[in-house]
Amino acid sequence: MNVKHRWKRWMTLYMVCVLVGSFATPAYANDPMTTVNNLSDFIFGLIRAVGMIILGFGIVQIGLSFKSHDPTQRANGFLTLAGGVVITFTKEILNLIAG
């Protein structure tokens, strides 16, 4: 089993775990505001899952750039990592802005 195949397997497993963890929000239809809040939590959970996937991809890209000594790939890796952090913590950032 070569290294590239192993990385694909681990990245796939990571993505599956993140997506399964994001679907764990139950939705109860008692009160309309509760339903809206649950939907909001679900959507932010999906956004967080996408952010975690991008974050993991950025870490892999940075690691591969150190191996290949490619400064352009390293810069793109750090930008992807920063974008993943921002996307992952979108709900907290919006709560800080809104007050």
Secondary structure, 3 states (H helix, E strand, C coil): CCHHHHHHHHHHHHHHHHHHHHCCCCCCCCCHHHHHHHHHHHHHHHHHHHHHHHHHHHHHHHHHHHHHCCHHHHHHHHHHHHHHHHHHCHHHHHHHHHC
